[in-house]
C-alpha cells in the first residue's frame, strides 16, 4: 500500500489506483513539477515538456487522435508517484513497475483510451528520450552510442522544448489536453 495525498487533499493508494482516483489536474500538475533525467539536465526539464514535445511531433506527422491520447497519458503514473524514474532504476523496482502498468490501464480506461499503449508510443518515447538527452545532458558521446546500440533514431531537436516557467507549461499542456480529450475528467 502506498497512500499519498494529491493536490486536493484526497488520499490515493497509487499501487492500487482506482478509476475514481484519476484526475487530469493531478496529471497536469505533477507533470509540470516532476523533472526528467532525475533533474540532472542543463535546465529544468519537466515531464510536461516531454509530453508537449512528443504531442507536437505527433501532430506534425498527422498522427490520429488515439496516438495523441496514448502519448498524453503514457507518463501519468509519474504524477501520482511524484517521480519520473529512469528505466535502469525502474527495472530494479518490480513492484513499482507493476503498479505503473496497472495504473496506466486504469488511467486509460478513465479517459476512454483503448488500448492504453502502443508500439508507436513506446518507439516515440525512446526516440524523444534520446533527443532530449543529446541536447540536455552531458556526455553526448554516451547518448550517441546508446542510440546506436539500441537502434534508436532521435527525432528533431525542435521537439525538445526550451526552458519555460511552470505557468506557461501548464497553459500549453492544458491547451493540448483539451484539444485532444475535450472536457473529459
C-alpha positions in Angstrom: 0.0 0.0 0.0 1.3 3.5 -0.9 -1.2 6.1 0.2 -0.2 9.5 -0.9 -2.0 12.9 -0.8 -2.9 14.6 -4.0 -3.3 18.4 -4.6 -6.9 18.5 -3.4 -6.2 16.6 -0.1 -7.5 13.3 -1.5 -5.6 10.2 -0.3 -4.8 7.9 -3.1 -3.2 4.4 -3.0 -1.0 4.7 -6.0 -0.3 1.0 -6.0 -4.0 0.3 -6.2 -5.2 3.2 -8.3 -8.9 3.2 -9.0 -10.9 4.9 -11.8 -12.3 7.4 -9.4 -8.8 8.5 -8.4 -8.0 9.6 -12.0 -7.9 13.3 -12.3 -6.4 15.3 -15.2 -5.4 18.1 -12.7 -3.2 15.6 -10.9 -1.6 14.5 -14.1 -1.1 18.1 -15.4 0.1 19.5 -12.1 2.5 16.6 -11.5 3.9 16.7 -15.0 4.8 20.4 -14.7 6.7 19.8 -11.4 8.5 16.5 -12.0 11.8 16.7 -13.9 13.1 14.1 -16.3 16.6 12.5 -16.0 16.5 12.9 -12.2 16.8 16.6 -12.6 20.3 16.4 -14.0 19.6 18.2 -17.2 21.2 21.5 -18.2 18.0 23.3 -17.2 14.8 22.1 -15.5 13.1 19.8 -18.0 9.8 18.6 -16.6 7.6 15.7 -17.8 5.2 18.4 -19.2 7.9 19.5 -21.7 8.4 15.9 -22.8 4.6 15.5 -23.3 4.3 18.7 -25.2 7.3 18.0 -27.5 6.0 14.5 -28.3 2.5 15.7 -28.9 3.8 18.4 -31.3 5.7 15.7 -33.1 2.6 13.5 -33.4 0.6 16.5 -34.5 3.2 17.4 -37.2 3.2 13.9 -38.7 -0.6 13.8 -38.7 -1.0 11.1 -36.1 -4.5 10.0 -35.2 -6.3 11.0 -32.0 -5.7 7.6 -30.3 -1.9 8.0 -30.5 -2.1 11.6 -29.2 -4.3 10.3 -26.3 -1.9 7.4 -25.6 1.0 9.9 -25.6 -0.6 12.3 -23.1 -1.3 9.5 -20.6 1.9 7.4 -21.0 3.7 9.3 -18.2 0.6 9.8 -16.0 1.7 7.4 -13.2 4.7 9.7 -12.6 2.3 12.4 -11.5 0.8 10.0 -8.9 4.1 8.7 -7.7 5.9 12.0 -7.7 8.9 10.8 -9.7 9.9 10.0 -13.3 12.2 7.0 -12.7 14.8 6.3 -15.4 14.4 2.8 -17.0 17.5 1.3 -15.4 16.3 2.3 -11.9 12.7 1.2 -12.7 13.9 -2.2 -13.8 15.3 -2.7 -10.2 11.9 -1.9 -8.7 9.5 -4.6 -10.0 6.6 -3.6 -7.6 6.8 0.0 -8.9 6.9 -1.2 -12.5 3.9 -3.5 -11.9 1.9 -0.7 -10.2 2.7 1.6 -13.2 1.4 -0.9 -15.7 -1.8 -1.4 -13.6 -2.3 2.3 -13.2 -1.8 3.0 -16.9 -4.7 0.6 -17.7 -6.9 2.3 -15.1 -6.0 5.8 -16.4 -6.6 4.8 -20.0 -10.0 3.4 -19.1 -10.9 6.6 -17.2 -10.1 8.6 -20.4 -11.6 6.2 -22.9 -8.2 5.3 -24.4 -8.1 1.7 -25.7 -5.6 0.2 -26.0 -3.7 2.1 -23.2 -0.4 1.9 -25.0 1.1 1.0 -28.4 4.4 0.1 -30.0 4.3 3.5 -31.8 4.2 5.4 -28.5 6.9 3.2 -27.0 9.1 3.9 -30.0 8.4 7.6 -29.9 9.1 7.7 -26.1 12.6 6.2 -26.7 13.3 8.4 -29.7 12.4 11.6 -27.9 14.2 10.5 -24.7 17.5 10.2 -26.7 16.8 13.6 -28.4 16.3 15.2 -25.0 19.4 13.5 -23.6 21.5 14.7 -26.6 20.5 18.3 -26.1 20.1 18.5 -22.3 22.5 16.0 -20.7 26.3 16.0 -20.6 28.4 13.3 -22.3 26.8 13.5 -25.8 29.1 10.6 -27.0 27.4 8.3 -24.4 24.0 9.1 -25.8 25.0 8.7 -29.4 26.5 5.3 -28.6 23.4 4.3 -26.6 21.1 5.3 -29.5 23.3 3.3 -31.9 23.5 0.2 -29.7 19.7 0.3 -29.0 18.8 1.2 -32.6 17.0 4.3 -31.5 16.6 7.1 -34.0 16.4 10.5 -32.3 13.8 13.0 -33.6 14.5 16.6 -34.4 15.7 19.0 -31.7 12.7 21.2 -32.4 10.7 18.8 -30.2 13.0 19.4 -27.2 11.4 22.4 -25.5 13.3 25.4 -24.3 13.0 26.3 -20.6 9.6 27.6 -19.7 8.1 28.9 -16.5 5.7 26.4 -14.9 2.6 28.5 -15.5 3.4 28.7 -19.2 3.9 25.0 -19.4 0.6 24.5 -17.6 -1.2 26.7 -20.1 0.5 24.9 -23.0 -0.3 21.4 -21.6 -3.9 22.3 -20.7 -4.4 23.6 -24.3 -3.3 20.4 -26.0 -5.0 18.3 -23.3 -8.4 19.9 -24.1 -7.7 19.8 -27.9 -7.1 16.1 -27.5 -9.6 15.0 -24.9 -12.1 17.8 -24.8 -13.5 18.5 -21.4 -13.1 14.9 -20.1 -12.3 14.2 -16.4 
